[in-house]
């Protein structure tokens, strides 16, 4: 069967993708989300093992038109019908739900789910008849509409009350150029903005998640909003907005998160991020974090929208001379040297601090005073990340005249990877296998030698018996 051409949507379609709770089978949803993205959609991917509440809250905050799920754990009827009910309860009945689960979803269950309001459950027969691109074309075509705005006359009031649905609609109005509906945010008192930028793969999302987690613990009466930007594909116009995969702390009533695609090539920010900041300031969030797409050496765009900027990098930047090419080292208020468990991290920390010192002409101060912190965001309660968080709070207090207090303290303790298995024993399972194979090979070799010896001894015995018989016959 010839694959159909990709559907060309007339609006920017945003689709939330995930695998259901207690389901580790993410191969199918990964294939589907890639095709959805290549069809020109913005895909907010959550990964696998996601609860209904997480998926629904994400879809509402992201103002998505559709949710696409895979479920192979057997509880698809209860899972999907509960999702439909939660969406309806939150006033998001317009959001389409699509699902698939291969042969685990029976035809009778598909009929039941369709009757319950699930837009489409794709069966193996659908896959054979339509093909992968055909199923995605059907999904995108059914989701190709502009999400409605609930009660636009009271949008400002609902945003002030931090209604996630209203905030999402207001930000979407900014993206669509409907500025007359969000004029209320124009004169909003600006809230503190922390800008986080860095190279792709440096761990910006993981580090952002750790900062959010510490903020929620440290400031129990304050709220936080996260604006995350990922690059759009120039070839298809689609985008993978995957920062939520790493951000587990955002599933909290005091947190609002919105993912943006750049919708342009070679930029780190969406042009409507400034509008989002004004809307979130109007909603009176106590702190707004803006995380950019991965940047190159010459990009410092984040400094235009934030009060305090942080540059995230890794120890693997090459020769020390490469640091002289990084524009953000000249502008960042803080630098996080993430993945500090990498080999050569201490030398990298010294080199980055020296470059920071040179760029600021702070030669009279010791290197240890430079705001460059080694962090391991993937490690629980990492001391380097704790120190970085406290440094962020102090910088925001100074820059924005805040009266915040923090229970975290600046420490000289360095980030150090805590290993369950020591690095020199990371191959211990492979070593066991190799030793077993060596033992089996030796046993096989010795068995073959013993077999041959037994055969030789048997031959000798037969010859001796034959010789004895011949002597008796004489």
C-alpha atoms as one frame of an Amber mdcrd trajectory, in Angstrom:
protein
   0.000   0.000   0.000   1.344   3.416  -0.979   1.604   5.821   1.963  -0.625
   8.912   1.588   0.848  12.395   1.574   0.919  14.154   4.963  -2.137  16.251
   5.784  -1.497  20.008   5.708  -3.226  21.631   8.707  -4.729  25.108   8.341
  -4.050  25.980  11.996  -1.179  25.215  14.326  -2.272  21.906  15.826  -0.929
  21.079  19.287  -1.105  17.445  20.409  -0.232  15.974  23.816   1.259  12.477
  23.490   1.988   9.904  26.207   1.791   6.252  27.191  -0.691   5.447  29.937
  -0.070   4.817  33.618   1.720   1.534  34.475   2.629   1.177  30.809   6.301
   1.062  29.871   5.626   0.330  26.199   6.548   3.648  24.595   7.828   2.373
  21.233   4.431   2.865  19.524   3.767   6.364  20.861   7.303   7.410  19.919
   6.675   6.339  16.318   3.320   8.118  16.250   4.551  11.374  17.770   7.366
  11.558  15.218   4.868  11.229  12.376   2.554  13.794  14.022   5.487  16.181
  14.281   6.546  15.608  10.666   2.940  16.398   9.639   3.493  19.949  10.901
   2.121  19.735  14.453   3.579  20.821  17.770   3.866  17.721  19.952   3.952
  18.084  23.739   5.391  14.710  24.697   5.129  13.397  28.261   6.784   9.999
  27.859   5.445   6.821  29.419   3.737   5.899  32.700   1.592   9.043  32.890
  -1.567   9.348  34.958  -4.836  10.745  33.617  -4.528  13.816  35.843  -1.046
  14.619  34.506  -2.160  14.292  30.894  -5.346  16.339  31.360  -3.624  19.127
  33.305  -0.957  19.292  30.599  -3.519  19.460  27.776  -5.413  22.268  29.533
  -2.307  24.320  30.336  -0.944  23.864  26.814  -4.295  24.737  25.163  -3.925
  21.611  23.019  -6.505  20.472  20.482  -5.869  16.765  20.986  -4.445  14.025
  23.187  -2.925  10.919  21.602  -2.353   7.926  23.892  -1.140   4.366  23.667
  -2.255   1.832  26.249  -1.086  -1.759  26.462  -1.696  -2.350  30.183  -5.284
  -3.605  29.963  -6.987  -0.720  31.762  -7.707   1.356  28.666 -11.490   1.563
  29.100 -11.310   2.985  32.630  -8.284   5.162  31.781  -9.729   6.813  28.680
 -13.280   7.271  29.996 -11.854   8.915  33.135  -9.779  11.205  30.901 -12.898
  12.238  28.975 -14.719  12.975  32.220 -11.901  15.091  33.661 -11.613  17.119
  30.465 -15.335  17.800  30.478 -15.241  18.809  34.151 -12.468  21.340  33.420
 -14.419  22.901  30.555 -12.177  21.340  27.911 -14.734  19.150  26.172 -13.424
  20.370  22.805 -10.122  18.476  23.260 -10.101  15.348  21.117  -8.861  12.031
  22.499  -7.182   9.484  20.227  -5.792   6.138  21.330  -4.388   2.840  20.209
  -3.290  -0.346  21.877  -2.919  -2.982  19.201  -4.745  -6.199  19.920  -5.132
  -5.421  23.636  -8.184  -3.241  22.879 -11.043  -5.452  21.731 -13.547  -4.359
  19.028 -16.361  -4.326  21.613 -14.231  -2.065  23.848 -13.546   0.270  20.924
 -17.297   0.658  20.422 -17.742   1.331  24.145 -15.000   3.965  24.121 -16.403
   5.708  21.056 -19.810   5.828  22.754 -18.137   7.361  25.830 -16.792  10.299
  23.820 -13.356   9.108  22.759 -12.800  10.574  19.307 -11.086   7.558  17.719
  -9.456   4.357  18.906  -7.318   2.893  16.133  -7.332  -0.879  15.753  -4.838
  -3.169  13.963  -7.340  -3.315  11.087  -7.202   0.492  10.839  -3.429   0.293
  10.670  -3.544  -2.192   7.813  -6.190  -0.247   5.901  -4.945   3.311   6.490
  -1.240   2.937   7.168   0.628   4.954   9.792   0.492   8.232   7.871  -3.177
   7.664   7.083  -4.044   7.302  10.777  -2.054  10.432  11.626  -3.729  12.350
   8.802  -7.097  11.384  10.268  -6.007  12.489  13.745  -4.630  15.841  12.578
  -7.621  16.581  10.340 -10.031  16.012  13.248  -7.880  18.320  15.432  -7.455
  21.105  12.872  -9.465  23.860  14.561  -8.880  26.926  16.700  -9.575  26.149
  20.381 -12.534  28.143  21.709 -12.221  30.961  24.229 -14.510  30.563  27.213
 -16.260  33.766  28.246 -13.831  36.305  26.678 -15.530  39.195  28.504 -14.323
  37.798  31.844 -10.971  36.496  30.615  -9.005  39.062  32.622 -10.818  38.159
  35.830 -10.214  34.450  35.300  -6.527  35.027  34.530  -6.167  37.031  37.754
  -7.637  34.027  39.602  -4.936  31.838  37.996  -7.415  29.689  36.153  -5.093
  27.470  34.043  -7.629  27.296  31.222  -7.937  31.083  31.071  -4.167  31.618
  31.181  -3.707  29.091  28.377  -6.368  30.819  26.266  -4.826  34.242  26.864
  -1.377  33.051  25.776  -2.898  31.428  22.685  -4.595  34.746  21.883  -1.163
  36.374  21.947   0.209  33.731  19.572  -2.711  34.268  17.180  -2.315  38.059
  17.306  -5.624  38.667  19.131  -4.109  41.405  21.285  -7.458  43.125  21.804
  -8.471  40.220  24.055  -5.357  40.459  26.233  -5.056  44.221  26.552  -5.599
  43.828  30.296  -2.041  42.460  30.652  -0.312  45.404  28.992   0.111  47.374
  32.228   0.669  44.406  34.544   3.345  44.887  37.195   6.243  42.781  36.002
   7.087  39.793  38.184  10.662  38.479  38.705  11.864  36.523  35.688  14.665
  33.970  35.742  16.034  33.156  32.314  17.696  29.791  31.734  19.578  29.106
  28.527  22.344  26.823  27.341  23.434  24.345  24.752  21.168  21.493  23.684
  21.572  18.438  25.891  23.189  20.339  28.776  20.332  19.375  31.105  18.394
  22.657  31.181  15.038  20.958  31.706  16.327  18.674  34.461  17.963  21.608
  36.216  14.809  23.720  35.819  12.797  20.907  37.388  15.183  20.810  40.352
  14.915  24.581  40.801  11.105  24.378  40.721  11.132  21.538  43.256  13.344
  23.505  45.648  11.259  26.645  45.192   8.061  24.779  46.121   9.714  23.353
  49.231  11.451  26.579  50.200   8.592  28.993  49.481   5.392  27.172  50.529
   3.203  30.270  50.105   4.429  31.312  46.672   3.608  30.246  43.117   5.768
  29.768  40.041   5.230  29.694  36.280   7.479  28.044  33.700   7.704  29.058
  30.048   9.695  26.540  28.054  10.812  26.984  24.441  11.925  24.295  21.976
  12.969  24.714  18.339  10.626  24.285  15.386  11.679  22.139  12.444  12.352
  24.357   9.472  11.511  21.565   7.002   8.065  20.605   8.336   7.086  23.407
  10.730   6.464  20.837  13.456   8.156  20.776  16.842   8.857  18.391  19.685
   8.091  20.167  22.954   9.620  17.582  25.231  10.671  19.494  28.329   7.798
  18.063  30.377   9.389  14.613  30.111  12.019  15.770  32.604   9.827  18.089
  34.675   8.023  16.132  37.364   7.761  18.951  39.910   5.374  20.959  37.704
   2.493  18.640  38.612   1.492  20.966  41.418  -1.372  23.425  41.887   1.133
  26.215  42.534   2.827  25.693  39.162   1.730  26.666  35.680   3.762  25.571
  32.644   3.432  26.482  28.993   5.563  25.087  26.175   6.393  27.199  23.127
   7.886  26.326  19.746  10.156  28.989  18.285   8.134  28.927  14.986  11.204
  30.470  13.397  14.624  29.182  12.408  17.865  29.973  14.228  16.296  31.665
  17.257  16.112  30.644  20.909  12.814  32.305  21.878   9.306  32.540  20.522
   8.442  36.208  19.849   5.347  35.879  22.067   7.277  34.886  25.186   7.176
  38.559  26.230   3.362  38.474  25.982   3.304  35.299  28.091   5.426  37.019
  30.740   2.967  39.930  30.880  -0.013  37.568  31.179   1.676  35.514  33.920
   2.648  38.746  35.691  -0.996  39.814  35.567  -1.855  36.465  37.186   0.591
  37.474  39.946   2.861  34.452  39.867   5.696  35.106  42.296   8.405  33.831
  39.952   8.485  33.208  36.200  11.126  30.929  34.693  11.836  31.153  30.980
  13.840  28.285  29.506  15.067  28.758  25.966  15.761  26.295  23.193  19.340
  25.047  22.901  21.611  27.849  21.728  24.934  28.227  19.971  28.017  30.121
  21.046  26.851  33.541  19.853  23.305  33.613  21.276  22.346  35.752  24.270
  18.693  36.479  23.434  17.434  35.423  26.875  18.907  38.532  28.500  16.285
  40.665  26.718  13.348  39.176  28.660  14.706  38.239  32.121  15.895  39.918
  35.291  18.449  37.248  36.200  20.007  35.016  33.559  21.632  31.619  33.975
  23.726  29.755  31.423  23.776  25.952  31.605  26.687  24.062  30.085  28.624
  20.812  30.605  32.307  20.123  31.232  32.636  18.779  27.685  33.172  22.089
  25.873  36.538  21.192  24.338  39.628  23.325  24.715  39.594  26.285  27.115
  39.841  28.665  24.151  36.302  27.639  23.166  35.027  29.484  26.231  36.137
  32.788  24.726  33.575  32.286  21.932  30.554  31.817  24.230  28.633  35.083
  24.344  26.514  34.142  27.365  29.559  33.910  29.641  29.848  37.689  29.202
  26.199  38.288  30.126  25.028  35.484  32.445  24.538  36.334  36.101  25.046
  32.671  37.004  26.615  29.694  35.259  25.716  26.071  35.998  28.287  23.497
  34.985  25.865  20.594  34.873  26.684  16.887  34.611  29.540  17.553  37.000
  30.181  13.829  37.330  31.838  13.846  33.920  35.581  13.252  33.752  37.586
  16.487  33.909  34.787  18.446  35.604  37.068  20.094  38.180  39.415  21.367
  35.479  36.413  22.606  33.498  35.083  24.446  36.569  38.415  26.229  36.989
  38.546  27.193  33.297  34.968  28.536  33.231  35.562  30.547  36.399  38.709
  32.029  34.871  36.839  33.018  31.720  34.031  34.552  33.789  36.638  36.455
  35.784  38.321  37.726  32.615  35.034  38.790  31.013  34.126  40.847  34.114
  37.643  42.137  34.823  37.346  40.831  38.403  41.011  39.933  38.775  41.169
  41.158  42.359  38.768  38.455  43.560  39.490  34.766  44.126  38.177  32.298
  41.569  35.902  30.716  44.188  33.860  33.940  44.275  32.819  33.619  40.640
  29.145  32.517  40.353  29.943  29.284  38.524  28.495  26.189  40.168  29.052
  22.516  39.461  25.752  20.626  39.515  24.384  17.143  38.968  20.696  17.753
  38.282  19.967  14.044  37.974  21.031  13.413  41.580  18.627  13.807  44.492
  19.439  16.642  46.908  22.610  17.511  45.020  24.689  19.978  47.102  25.828
  21.894  44.025  22.219  22.375  42.906  21.270  23.470  46.435  23.991  26.135
  46.338  22.926  27.192  42.842  19.303  27.579  43.982  20.329  29.778  46.918
  22.495  31.877  44.595  19.488  32.329  42.286  17.311  33.481  45.204  20.005
  35.937  46.336  20.405  37.320  42.806  16.634  37.773  42.416  16.400  39.466
  45.818  19.129  41.921  44.874  17.947  42.584  41.316  14.178  42.783  42.027
  14.222  44.131  45.615  12.463  41.072  47.057  12.030  40.238  50.728  12.288
  36.470  50.262  13.932  34.266  52.853  15.438  30.900  52.058  16.242  27.859
  54.163  18.933  26.812  51.691  22.493  27.943  52.248  25.560  28.486  50.093
  27.975  25.642  50.700  31.532  24.812  49.646  30.498  21.185  49.282  31.078
  20.034  45.729  28.692  17.949  43.692  29.865  14.374  43.698  28.111  11.488
  42.062  26.739   8.932  44.512  27.001   5.565  42.862  24.955   2.503  43.658
  27.551   0.573  41.677  31.115   2.013  41.724  32.362   3.190  38.308  35.061
   0.539  38.208  32.358  -2.108  38.644  29.753  -0.799  36.225  30.467  -3.794
  33.988  30.192  -6.327  36.741  27.179  -8.045  35.185  29.016  -8.255  31.871
  32.033  -9.589  33.725  29.874 -12.305  35.284  28.547 -13.257  31.864  32.030
 -13.257  30.383  33.357 -15.396  33.247  30.460 -17.837  32.804  31.209 -18.040
  29.088  34.903 -18.641  29.794  33.980 -21.342  32.293  31.577 -22.968  29.830
  34.234 -22.882  27.105  36.819 -24.443  29.452  34.367 -27.128  30.560  33.521
 -27.889  26.933  37.209 -28.103  26.065  37.968 -30.366  29.021  34.920 -32.481
  28.196  36.175 -32.911  24.649  39.626 -33.939  25.949  38.027 -36.416  28.370
  35.830 -37.767  25.584  38.823 -38.308  23.321  40.795 -39.966  26.131  37.869
 -42.247  26.838  37.683 -43.107  23.141  41.441 -43.792  23.054  41.205 -45.939
  26.180  38.295 -47.828  24.666  40.266 -48.422  21.473  43.253 -49.684  23.479
  40.999 -52.046  25.460  39.458 -53.393  22.240  42.896 -53.943  20.709  44.087
 -55.685  23.877  40.983 -57.913  23.886  41.499 -58.729  20.210  45.153 -59.519
  20.857  44.223 -61.797  23.780  41.678 -63.639  21.647  44.217 -64.159  18.890
  46.751 -65.600  21.314  44.136 -68.009  22.721  43.185 -69.098  19.212  46.727
 -70.198  18.488
